[in-house]
Amino acid sequence: MESPIPRHIRLTSHPGGFGQAGMPIRWGAPSAAERGPVVASPAEPHHRNAIGSYSGSYAIYRALAVATRALSRDHRPDLTDTAPVVPIPPRPQWADPAKIVSLDPYGHLVSEAFAEAIAQGIDARPTIAITRARINLPEIPTRLRLSGLKPDGRVLLGNGEIRVTKAAIDPVWHLPGIARRFGVEESELRRTLFEQTGGMFPELVTRPDLEIFLPPIGGQTIYLFGEVERIADPGTVIACRVHDECNGSDVFGSDICTCRPYLVHGVEVCVETAQQGGVGIVVYNRKEGRALGEVTKFLVYNARKRQPGGDRADTYFRRTECVAGVQDMRFQELMPDVFHWLGVTRIDRWVSMSNMKQGALAEQGIGIGEQVAIPPDLVPPDASVEIAAKKAAGYFAPDGRPSARQLRRAKGRSLDE
């Protein structure tokens, strides 16, 4: 049987692989035409101006589909009728190369913004898609009854369903901007990315002319409540929950943490704000286990529960560091980019207790009004350790930081029990 893979392999690790720099791109240019499209097409290597591949980690599944002949090697998506259901037009922040470094602000406008290039055969593809949906969380009807909210037929329906607009965003990194955001040399960033991914992307160290990197990591989904068109209006009240993925809690209801309860409370606040004429935003980031991964997270769970004295608030972060080497790898410095994309400059109701997220927003000039804590009745009994540890570490605590005795008794027992 003839192999579906050509015998000749075109290396892309040197300029001769696909042109000196492929399609020209100028990050942070004042218009789409001047900026140019991000091109990472596997079918047109000579047009590429980005390291990596479309669809992030899903590119591996695409490779399997091609290898097994389930997908044609030269397939190009038919983007008919795939345009965003609501407009997110260019914002002033899009023209500032320091404001957005981890996503392509034109990622949802590829078909229209780069129509001329596509007509000339450039295989540019969307990295953002925007659609409408209804969500139905089992806790919402109860929470809404307790909060006094009532169905309005616009945001909240009589059966408890909630109308939302949602946007899926794949990561697109501007390497010079990423380096500046973290205060490291771009050459050091490139070398470390190359080494820590096992040399998967040699262009990181051999092609300094390629400034765009599509990393093989999870993206984010934005859920918008209310009239999206009003989101950039300075007079619009904005409520927001930035939520980092926790599959065990978010999907399966595991009670060792407050992730799902806090997410539900964020949705509740967003619905309330949207019903009052504002806009609610839930940002859902794929960063399982503080971006350490679920295997590491489960190892930490075992270490916490098996240590002398059992799970304790005073060793909550230490047990993570013993296993992973760090307490957290989410690096919230990139988190504000989505707000720059939306044109948000202030969040009036911030549903979070994270000091790291708040600090990252402040660093990017995004103000926060009211900070909203999780109601105590939503904290599962087994998650009291987490809450006490976070408060002790400087997370938002309306009732003040817990004392040493409270930390020791976060689960109703002392250290020496």
Sine and cosine of phi, psi and omega as CSV:
sin_phi,cos_phi,sin_psi,cos_psi,sin_omega,cos_omega
0.00,0.00,0.71,-0.71,-0.01,-1.00
-0.93,0.36,0.71,-0.70,0.01,-1.00
-0.93,0.36,0.70,-0.72,0.04,-1.00
-0.97,0.25,-0.13,0.99,-0.04,-1.00
-0.98,-0.21,0.81,-0.58,0.00,-1.00
-0.85,0.52,0.55,-0.84,0.03,-1.00
-0.92,0.38,-0.60,0.80,-0.02,-1.00
-0.99,0.15,0.79,-0.62,0.02,-1.00
-0.95,-0.32,0.83,-0.56,0.00,-1.00
-1.00,-0.04,0.93,-0.36,0.04,-1.00
-0.97,0.25,0.63,-0.78,-0.01,-1.00
-0.94,-0.35,0.15,0.99,-0.10,-1.00
-0.99,0.13,-0.03,1.00,0.06,-1.00
-0.69,-0.72,0.41,-0.91,-0.11,-0.99
-0.79,0.62,-0.56,0.83,0.00,-1.00
-0.91,0.41,-0.22,0.97,-0.05,-1.00
-0.92,0.40,-0.67,0.74,0.06,-1.00
-0.45,-0.90,0.79,0.61,0.06,-1.00
0.99,0.11,0.32,-0.95,-0.07,-1.00
-0.86,0.51,-0.69,0.73,0.04,-1.00
-0.51,-0.86,0.31,0.95,0.00,-1.00
0.86,0.52,-0.56,-0.83,0.07,-1.00
-0.92,0.40,0.74,-0.67,0.01,-1.00
-0.91,0.42,0.60,-0.80,0.04,-1.00
-0.59,-0.81,0.70,-0.71,0.00,-1.00
-0.79,-0.61,0.99,-0.13,-0.09,-1.00
-0.88,0.47,0.72,-0.69,0.02,-1.00
0.99,0.16,0.23,0.97,0.06,-1.00
-0.91,0.41,0.40,-0.92,-0.09,-1.00
-0.94,0.33,-0.19,0.98,0.02,-1.00
-0.55,-0.83,0.29,-0.96,0.00,-1.00
-0.90,0.44,-0.65,0.76,-0.02,-1.00
-0.87,0.48,-0.64,0.77,0.01,-1.00
-0.97,0.24,-0.49,0.87,0.00,-1.00
-0.96,0.30,-0.78,0.63,-0.05,-1.00
1.00,0.00,0.39,-0.92,-0.05,-1.00
-0.98,0.18,0.44,-0.90,0.18,-0.98
-1.00,0.09,0.85,-0.53,-0.07,-1.00
-0.85,-0.52,0.90,-0.44,0.03,-1.00
-0.75,-0.66,0.58,0.81,-0.09,-1.00
-0.94,0.34,0.77,-0.64,0.07,-1.00
-0.96,0.30,-0.33,0.94,-0.07,-1.00
-1.00,0.05,-0.33,0.94,-0.07,-1.00
-0.79,-0.62,0.95,0.31,-0.09,-1.00
-0.88,0.48,-0.49,0.87,-0.04,-1.00
-0.96,0.27,-0.20,0.98,0.05,-1.00
-0.99,-0.10,-0.22,0.98,-0.14,-0.99
-0.89,0.46,0.67,-0.74,0.13,-0.99
-0.78,-0.63,0.29,0.96,-0.05,-1.00
-0.69,-0.73,0.55,-0.84,0.10,-1.00
-1.00,0.05,0.62,-0.78,0.00,-1.00
0.99,-0.16,-0.40,-0.92,-0.11,-0.99
-0.52,-0.86,0.42,-0.91,0.09,-1.00
-0.87,0.49,0.44,-0.90,0.12,-0.99
0.97,0.24,0.18,0.98,0.11,-0.99
0.82,0.57,-0.77,-0.64,-0.05,-1.00
-0.90,0.43,-0.35,0.94,0.00,-1.00
-0.95,0.30,-0.20,0.98,0.05,-1.00
-0.88,0.48,-0.47,0.88,0.02,-1.00
-0.92,0.39,-0.63,0.77,0.05,-1.00
-0.92,0.39,-0.58,0.82,0.07,-1.00
-0.89,0.46,-0.65,0.76,0.03,-1.00
-0.88,0.48,-0.65,0.76,0.05,-1.00
-0.89,0.45,-0.64,0.77,0.02,-1.00
-0.90,0.45,-0.63,0.78,0.03,-1.00
-0.94,0.35,-0.69,0.72,-0.03,-1.00
-0.88,0.47,-0.56,0.83,0.00,-1.00
-1.00,-0.03,0.11,0.99,0.02,-1.00
0.91,0.42,0.34,0.94,0.13,-0.99
-0.98,0.22,-0.31,0.95,-0.01,-1.00
-0.70,-0.72,0.70,-0.72,0.04,-1.00
-0.93,0.35,0.64,-0.77,-0.02,-1.00
-0.88,0.48,-0.54,0.84,-0.09,-1.00
-0.97,-0.23,0.35,0.94,0.00,-1.00
-0.90,0.43,0.70,-0.72,0.13,-0.99
-0.86,-0.51,0.71,-0.70,-0.04,-1.00
-0.91,0.41,0.65,-0.76,0.14,-0.99
-1.00,0.07,0.94,-0.35,-0.12,-0.99
-1.00,-0.08,0.30,0.95,0.05,-1.00
-0.86,0.51,0.76,-0.65,0.06,-1.00
0.89,0.46,0.41,0.91,0.02,-1.00
-0.97,-0.24,0.08,1.00,-0.05,-1.00
-0.89,0.47,0.40,-0.92,0.01,-1.00
-0.82,0.57,0.61,-0.80,0.00,-1.00
-0.98,0.22,-0.34,0.94,0.11,-0.99
-0.71,-0.70,0.52,-0.85,-0.04,-1.00
-0.98,0.19,0.70,-0.72,0.27,-0.96
-0.89,-0.46,1.00,0.03,-0.10,-1.00
-0.97,0.24,0.24,-0.97,0.02,-1.00
-0.81,0.58,0.66,-0.75,0.07,-1.00
-0.93,-0.36,0.35,-0.94,0.05,-1.00
-0.83,0.56,-0.54,0.84,-0.03,-1.00
-0.90,0.44,-0.41,0.91,-0.03,-1.00
-0.91,0.41,-0.44,0.90,-0.04,-1.00
-1.00,-0.04,0.17,0.99,0.04,-1.00
-0.93,-0.37,0.95,-0.31,-0.09,-1.00
-0.90,0.44,-0.23,0.97,0.01,-1.00
-1.00,0.02,-0.28,0.96,-0.08,-1.00
-0.99,0.15,-0.67,0.74,-0.06,-1.00
-0.83,-0.56,0.90,-0.43,-0.04,-1.00
-0.79,-0.61,-0.14,0.99,-0.12,-0.99
-0.86,-0.50,0.09,1.00,0.09,-1.00
-0.50,-0.87,0.34,-0.94,0.03,-1.00
-1.00,-0.05,0.94,-0.33,-0.05,-1.00
-0.88,0.48,-0.38,0.92,0.05,-1.00
-1.00,-0.09,0.22,0.98,-0.10,-1.00
-0.89,0.46,-0.38,0.92,0.02,-1.00
-0.99,-0.12,-0.11,0.99,-0.08,-1.00
-0.93,-0.38,0.32,0.95,-0.12,-0.99
-0.83,0.55,-0.73,0.68,-0.09,-1.00
-0.88,0.47,-0.61,0.79,-0.03,-1.00
-1.00,-0.04,-0.65,0.76,-0.08,-1.00
-0.94,0.33,-0.50,0.86,-0.06,-1.00
-0.85,-0.53,0.56,0.83,-0.04,-1.00
-0.87,0.50,-0.64,0.77,-0.03,-1.00
-0.90,0.44,-0.70,0.72,0.01,-1.00
-0.90,0.43,-0.65,0.76,0.01,-1.00
-0.90,0.43,-0.63,0.77,0.03,-1.00
-0.89,0.46,-0.42,0.91,0.01,-1.00
-1.00,0.01,0.11,0.99,0.09,-1.00
0.98,-0.20,0.08,1.00,0.01,-1.00
-0.97,0.23,0.80,-0.60,-0.04,-1.00
-1.00,-0.01,0.94,0.34,0.06,-1.00
-1.00,0.01,0.69,-0.72,-0.08,-1.00
-0.80,-0.60,0.47,-0.88,0.03,-1.00
-0.90,0.44,0.59,-0.81,0.16,-0.99
-0.90,-0.43,0.05,1.00,0.08,-1.00
-0.68,-0.74,0.67,-0.75,0.09,-1.00
-0.73,-0.68,0.63,-0.78,-0.08,-1.00
-0.80,-0.60,0.79,-0.61,-0.02,-1.00
-0.61,-0.79,0.02,-1.00,0.06,-1.00
-0.91,-0.41,0.42,-0.91,-0.01,-1.00
-0.34,-0.94,0.10,-0.99,0.19,-0.98
-0.86,-0.51,0.67,-0.75,0.06,-1.00
-0.91,-0.42,0.49,-0.87,-0.05,-1.00
-0.61,-0.79,1.00,-0.09,0.05,-1.00
-1.00,-0.06,0.75,-0.66,-0.07,-1.00
-0.84,0.55,-0.52,0.85,-0.04,-1.00
-0.97,0.23,-0.35,0.94,-0.17,-0.99
-0.87,0.49,-0.74,0.67,-0.01,-1.00
-0.82,0.58,-0.68,0.73,0.02,-1.00
-0.91,0.41,-0.71,0.70,-0.02,-1.00
-0.89,0.45,-0.62,0.79,-0.03,-1.00
-0.94,0.34,-0.58,0.81,0.07,-1.00
-0.90,0.43,-0.66,0.75,-0.01,-1.00
-0.92,0.39,-0.54,0.84,-0.04,-1.00
-1.00,0.06,-0.17,0.98,0.03,-1.00
1.00,0.03,0.04,1.00,0.03,-1.00
-0.95,0.31,0.50,-0.86,-0.01,-1.00
-0.77,-0.64,0.49,-0.87,0.04,-1.00
-0.84,0.55,0.67,-0.74,0.02,-1.00
-0.88,-0.48,-0.06,1.00,0.01,-1.00
0.97,0.24,-0.10,0.99,-0.01,-1.00
-0.95,-0.33,-0.81,0.58,0.05,-1.00
-0.98,-0.18,-0.80,0.60,-0.02,-1.00
-0.96,-0.28,0.84,-0.54,-0.03,-1.00
-1.00,-0.04,0.27,-0.96,-0.08,-1.00
-0.88,0.47,-0.45,0.89,-0.02,-1.00
-1.00,0.02,0.12,0.99,0.01,-1.00
1.00,-0.05,-0.13,0.99,0.04,-1.00
-0.95,0.31,0.47,-0.88,-0.04,-1.00
-0.83,-0.55,0.78,-0.62,0.05,-1.00
-0.98,0.17,0.74,-0.67,0.02,-1.00
-0.66,-0.75,0.36,-0.93,0.27,-0.96
-0.95,-0.32,0.72,-0.70,-0.04,-1.00
-0.76,-0.65,0.58,-0.82,-0.01,-1.00
-0.81,-0.59,0.80,-0.59,0.09,-1.00
-0.99,-0.11,0.74,-0.67,-0.11,-0.99
-0.78,-0.63,0.85,-0.53,0.13,-0.99
-1.00,0.01,0.56,-0.83,-0.01,-1.00
-0.95,0.32,0.69,-0.73,0.12,-0.99
-0.71,-0.70,0.93,-0.36,-0.11,-0.99
-0.99,-0.17,0.77,-0.64,0.19,-0.98
-1.00,-0.04,0.97,-0.24,-0.19,-0.98
-0.85,0.52,-0.67,0.74,0.07,-1.00
-0.88,0.48,-0.63,0.78,0.02,-1.00
-0.94,0.35,-0.63,0.78,0.05,-1.00
-0.88,0.48,-0.71,0.71,0.00,-1.00
-0.87,0.49,-0.69,0.72,0.01,-1.00
-0.91,0.41,-0.64,0.77,-0.01,-1.00
-0.86,0.51,-0.61,0.79,-0.03,-1.00
-1.00,-0.08,-0.06,1.00,0.04,-1.00
0.94,0.34,0.60,0.80,0.04,-1.00
-0.83,-0.56,0.31,-0.95,0.07,-1.00
-0.94,0.34,0.65,-0.76,0.00,-1.00
-0.87,0.50,-0.62,0.78,0.01,-1.00
-0.88,0.47,-0.61,0.79,0.04,-1.00
-0.93,0.36,-0.65,0.76,0.06,-1.00
-0.87,0.49,-0.75,0.67,-0.02,-1.00
-0.88,0.48,-0.72,0.70,-0.03,-1.00
-0.89,0.47,-0.68,0.73,-0.02,-1.00
-0.92,0.39,-0.68,0.74,0.07,-1.00
-0.86,0.52,-0.67,0.74,0.01,-1.00
-0.89,0.46,-0.73,0.68,-0.07,-1.00
-0.94,0.33,-0.68,0.73,-0.10,-1.00
-0.97,0.23,-0.18,0.98,0.12,-0.99
-0.97,-0.24,0.31,0.95,0.06,-1.00
0.92,0.40,0.47,0.88,0.02,-1.00
0.96,0.28,0.38,0.92,-0.04,-1.00
-0.89,0.46,-0.52,0.85,-0.10,-0.99
-0.81,-0.58,0.99,0.13,-0.02,-1.00
-0.88,0.48,-0.42,0.91,0.00,-1.00
-0.87,0.50,-0.38,0.92,0.02,-1.00
-0.85,0.53,-0.56,0.83,-0.05,-1.00
-0.95,-0.33,-0.26,0.97,-0.02,-1.00
-0.96,-0.28,-0.21,0.98,-0.09,-1.00
-0.80,-0.61,0.95,0.32,0.05,-1.00
-0.89,0.45,-0.26,0.97,0.03,-1.00
-0.96,0.28,-0.30,0.95,0.04,-1.00
-1.00,-0.09,0.94,-0.34,-0.10,-0.99
-0.99,-0.13,-0.17,0.99,-0.07,-1.00
-0.97,-0.25,0.71,-0.71,0.00,-1.00
-0.75,-0.66,0.81,-0.59,0.10,-0.99
-0.98,-0.18,1.00,-0.07,-0.12,-0.99
-0.95,0.31,0.53,-0.85,-0.01,-1.00
-0.99,0.13,0.88,0.48,-0.02,-1.00
-0.79,-0.62,0.22,-0.98,0.04,-1.00
-0.93,0.36,0.44,-0.90,0.01,-1.00
-0.99,-0.17,-0.65,-0.76,-0.01,-1.00
-0.52,-0.85,0.40,-0.92,0.07,-1.00
-0.83,-0.56,0.74,-0.68,-0.01,-1.00
-0.96,-0.29,0.81,-0.58,0.07,-1.00
-0.96,-0.29,0.84,-0.54,-0.07,-1.00
-0.91,-0.41,0.77,-0.64,-0.04,-1.00
-0.92,-0.39,0.79,-0.61,0.00,-1.00
0.98,-0.18,-0.31,-0.95,-0.07,-1.00
-0.99,0.12,0.97,-0.26,-0.07,-1.00
-0.87,0.49,-0.54,0.84,-0.05,-1.00
-0.87,0.49,-0.37,0.93,-0.05,-1.00
-1.00,0.00,0.02,1.00,-0.21,-0.98
-0.91,0.41,-0.53,0.85,-0.03,-1.00
-1.00,-0.04,0.00,1.00,0.04,-1.00
-0.95,0.31,0.85,-0.53,-0.03,-1.00
-0.85,0.53,-0.38,0.92,-0.02,-1.00
-1.00,0.06,-0.08,1.00,-0.03,-1.00
-0.99,0.14,0.77,-0.64,0.06,-1.00
-0.97,0.25,0.79,-0.61,-0.04,-1.00
-0.92,-0.39,0.78,-0.62,0.16,-0.99
-0.93,-0.37,0.56,-0.83,-0.10,-0.99
-0.47,-0.88,0.61,-0.79,0.20,-0.98
-0.80,-0.60,0.90,-0.44,0.15,-0.99
-1.00,-0.08,0.89,-0.45,-0.17,-0.99
-0.84,-0.54,0.80,-0.59,0.05,-1.00
-0.99,-0.13,0.74,-0.67,-0.14,-0.99
-0.72,0.70,0.68,-0.74,0.14,-0.99
-0.56,-0.83,1.00,0.02,-0.14,-0.99
-0.84,0.54,-0.69,0.72,-0.06,-1.00
-0.86,0.52,-0.67,0.75,-0.01,-1.00
-1.00,0.06,-0.76,0.64,-0.09,-1.00
-0.86,0.51,-0.65,0.76,-0.09,-1.00
-0.99,-0.16,-0.70,0.71,-0.15,-0.99
-0.96,-0.28,-0.02,1.00,0.12,-0.99
0.96,0.27,0.40,0.91,0.06,-1.00
-0.83,0.56,0.67,-0.74,-0.15,-0.99
-0.98,-0.18,0.24,0.97,-0.01,-1.00
-0.99,0.14,-0.16,0.99,0.01,-1.00
-0.61,-0.79,0.11,-0.99,-0.07,-1.00
-0.97,-0.23,0.30,0.95,-0.14,-0.99
-0.88,0.48,-0.83,0.56,-0.01,-1.00
-0.90,0.44,-0.71,0.71,0.04,-1.00
-0.85,0.53,-0.64,0.77,0.01,-1.00
-0.93,0.36,-0.59,0.80,0.05,-1.00
-0.90,0.44,-0.71,0.71,0.03,-1.00
-0.88,0.48,-0.67,0.74,0.02,-1.00
-0.90,0.43,-0.60,0.80,0.06,-1.00
-0.88,0.47,-0.67,0.74,0.06,-1.00
-0.88,0.47,-0.68,0.74,0.01,-1.00
-0.85,0.53,-0.73,0.69,0.00,-1.00
-0.92,0.40,-0.60,0.80,0.02,-1.00
-0.92,0.40,-0.65,0.76,0.05,-1.00
-0.89,0.46,-0.73,0.68,0.00,-1.00
-0.85,0.52,-0.70,0.71,-0.02,-1.00
-0.91,0.41,-0.67,0.74,0.01,-1.00
-0.91,0.42,-0.62,0.78,0.03,-1.00
-0.91,0.42,-0.43,0.90,0.00,-1.00
-1.00,-0.01,0.15,0.99,0.06,-1.00
0.99,-0.16,0.00,1.00,0.04,-1.00
-1.00,-0.05,-0.31,-0.95,0.03,-1.00
-0.74,-0.67,0.70,-0.71,0.08,-1.00
-0.97,-0.26,0.59,-0.81,-0.02,-1.00
-0.73,-0.69,0.83,-0.56,0.19,-0.98
-0.91,-0.41,0.87,-0.50,0.03,-1.00
-0.97,-0.23,0.90,-0.44,-0.05,-1.00
-0.95,-0.32,0.94,-0.34,-0.05,-1.00
-0.99,-0.16,0.70,-0.71,0.09,-1.00
-0.99,0.15,1.00,0.06,0.01,-1.00
-0.66,-0.75,0.88,0.47,-0.11,-0.99
-0.82,0.57,0.72,-0.70,0.08,-1.00
0.87,0.50,0.73,0.69,-0.07,-1.00
0.85,0.53,0.56,0.83,-0.02,-1.00
0.91,0.41,0.33,0.94,0.09,-1.00
-1.00,-0.07,-0.29,0.96,-0.03,-1.00
0.99,-0.11,0.37,-0.93,-0.10,-0.99
-0.96,0.27,-0.52,0.86,0.06,-1.00
-0.88,0.47,-0.76,0.65,0.03,-1.00
-0.87,0.49,-0.65,0.76,-0.01,-1.00
-0.87,0.49,-0.69,0.72,-0.01,-1.00
-0.93,0.37,-0.58,0.82,0.08,-1.00
-0.87,0.48,-0.66,0.75,0.02,-1.00
-0.91,0.42,-0.65,0.76,0.04,-1.00
-0.83,0.56,-0.72,0.69,0.01,-1.00
-0.88,0.48,-0.70,0.72,-0.03,-1.00
-0.89,0.45,-0.63,0.78,0.00,-1.00
-0.91,0.42,-0.67,0.74,-0.11,-0.99
-0.98,0.17,-0.41,0.91,-0.07,-1.00
-1.00,-0.10,-0.14,0.99,-0.02,-1.00
-0.93,0.37,0.36,-0.93,0.04,-1.00
-0.83,0.56,0.78,-0.62,-0.02,-1.00
1.00,0.01,-0.09,1.00,0.03,-1.00
0.97,0.23,-0.22,-0.98,-0.04,-1.00
-0.90,0.43,0.83,-0.56,-0.10,-0.99
-0.69,-0.72,0.58,-0.81,-0.02,-1.00
-0.92,0.39,-0.56,0.83,-0.08,-1.00
-0.95,0.30,-0.22,0.97,0.06,-1.00
-0.88,-0.48,0.21,0.98,-0.10,-1.00
-0.82,0.57,-0.80,0.59,-0.04,-1.00
-0.98,0.22,-0.52,0.85,-0.04,-1.00
-0.90,0.44,-0.63,0.78,-0.01,-1.00
-0.90,0.43,-0.60,0.80,0.05,-1.00
-0.90,0.44,-0.70,0.72,-0.04,-1.00
-0.91,0.41,-0.57,0.82,0.03,-1.00
-0.87,0.49,-0.64,0.77,-0.04,-1.00
-0.99,0.10,-0.75,0.66,-0.15,-0.99
-1.00,-0.06,-0.33,0.94,-0.05,-1.00
1.00,-0.04,-0.33,0.94,0.06,-1.00
-0.64,-0.77,0.29,-0.96,0.04,-1.00
-0.99,0.13,-0.47,0.88,-0.16,-0.99
-0.33,-0.95,0.69,-0.72,0.06,-1.00
-0.83,-0.56,0.41,0.91,-0.03,-1.00
-0.97,0.24,-0.42,0.91,0.04,-1.00
0.73,0.68,0.98,0.21,-0.08,-1.00
-0.92,0.38,-0.07,1.00,0.01,-1.00
-0.84,0.54,-0.46,0.89,-0.01,-1.00
-1.00,0.02,-0.24,0.97,-0.09,-1.00
-0.86,0.51,-0.60,0.80,-0.06,-1.00
-0.92,0.39,-0.23,0.97,-0.08,-1.00
-0.83,0.56,-0.62,0.79,-0.05,-1.00
-0.91,0.42,-0.51,0.86,0.03,-1.00
-0.95,0.30,-0.59,0.81,0.11,-0.99
-0.89,0.45,-0.62,0.79,0.03,-1.00
-0.89,0.46,-0.65,0.76,0.00,-1.00
-0.98,0.21,-0.29,0.96,-0.05,-1.00
1.00,0.04,0.28,0.96,-0.01,-1.00
-0.99,0.16,0.77,-0.64,0.04,-1.00
-0.91,-0.42,-0.20,0.98,0.00,-1.00
-0.48,-0.88,0.66,-0.75,0.07,-1.00
-0.92,-0.39,0.90,-0.44,-0.11,-0.99
-0.98,0.19,-0.59,0.81,0.00,-1.00
-0.79,-0.61,0.96,-0.27,-0.14,-0.99
-0.97,-0.23,0.96,-0.27,-0.11,-0.99
-1.00,-0.02,0.99,0.12,-0.06,-1.00
-0.20,-0.98,0.47,-0.88,0.11,-0.99
-0.92,-0.39,0.12,0.99,-0.08,-1.00
-0.98,0.18,0.86,-0.51,0.09,-1.00
-0.96,0.29,-0.48,0.88,-0.01,-1.00
-0.93,0.36,-0.67,0.74,0.02,-1.00
-0.92,0.40,-0.67,0.74,0.01,-1.00
-0.90,0.44,-0.66,0.75,0.02,-1.00
-0.89,0.45,-0.61,0.79,0.01,-1.00
-0.91,0.41,-0.63,0.78,0.04,-1.00
-0.91,0.41,-0.69,0.72,0.00,-1.00
-0.88,0.48,-0.64,0.77,0.00,-1.00
-0.88,0.47,-0.51,0.86,0.00,-1.00
-1.00,-0.10,0.19,0.98,0.09,-1.00
0.98,0.21,0.35,0.94,0.02,-1.00
-0.98,-0.20,0.90,-0.44,-0.07,-1.00
-0.99,0.15,0.40,-0.92,0.05,-1.00
-0.82,-0.58,0.74,-0.67,0.05,-1.00
-1.00,0.02,-0.98,-0.20,0.00,-1.00
-0.99,0.13,0.73,-0.68,0.11,-0.99
-0.98,-0.17,0.80,-0.60,-0.14,-0.99
-0.95,-0.32,0.87,-0.48,0.02,-1.00
-1.00,0.07,0.30,-0.95,0.07,-1.00
-0.95,0.31,0.73,-0.68,0.04,-1.00
-0.86,0.50,0.67,-0.74,-0.03,-1.00
-0.82,0.57,-0.54,0.84,-0.04,-1.00
-0.94,0.33,-0.19,0.98,0.04,-1.00
-1.00,-0.05,-0.12,0.99,-0.04,-1.00
-0.99,0.13,0.90,-0.44,0.04,-1.00
-0.88,0.47,0.53,-0.85,-0.03,-1.00
-0.81,0.59,-0.64,0.77,-0.06,-1.00
-0.97,0.26,-0.15,0.99,0.00,-1.00
-0.99,-0.12,0.06,1.00,-0.01,-1.00
-0.89,0.45,-0.52,0.86,0.05,-1.00
-0.88,0.47,-0.73,0.68,0.00,-1.00
-0.86,0.51,-0.75,0.66,-0.05,-1.00
-0.88,0.47,-0.72,0.70,0.00,-1.00
-0.89,0.46,-0.67,0.75,-0.01,-1.00
-0.91,0.42,-0.66,0.75,-0.01,-1.00
-0.93,0.37,-0.64,0.77,0.04,-1.00
-0.89,0.45,-0.66,0.75,0.01,-1.00
-0.91,0.41,-0.47,0.88,-0.03,-1.00
-0.99,0.10,-0.02,1.00,0.04,-1.00
0.96,-0.29,0.12,0.99,0.10,-1.00
-0.93,0.37,0.27,-0.96,-0.06,-1.00
-0.87,0.49,0.81,-0.59,-0.02,-1.00
-0.64,-0.77,0.99,-0.14,-0.03,-1.00
-0.85,0.53,-0.51,0.86,-0.03,-1.00
-0.99,-0.11,0.24,0.97,0.04,-1.00
1.00,0.01,0.28,-0.96,0.00,-1.00
-0.95,0.30,0.56,-0.83,0.00,-1.00
-0.95,0.31,0.48,-0.87,0.06,-1.00
-0.98,0.22,0.16,-0.99,0.03,-1.00
-0.87,0.49,-0.63,0.78,0.01,-1.00
-0.91,0.42,-0.65,0.76,0.03,-1.00
-0.90,0.43,-0.60,0.80,0.04,-1.00
-0.89,0.46,-0.70,0.71,-0.03,-1.00
-0.91,0.41,-0.50,0.87,-0.06,-1.00
-0.96,-0.26,0.40,0.92,-0.03,-1.00
-0.85,0.53,-0.43,0.90,0.05,-1.00
-0.91,-0.42,0.35,0.94,0.08,-1.00
0.99,0.16,0.32,0.95,0.05,-1.00
-0.58,-0.82,0.41,-0.91,0.02,-1.00
-1.00,-0.02,0.15,-0.99,-0.07,-1.00
-0.88,0.48,-0.58,0.82,-0.13,-0.99
-1.00,-0.09,0.22,0.97,0.05,-1.00
-0.98,0.21,0.00,0.00,0.00,0.00
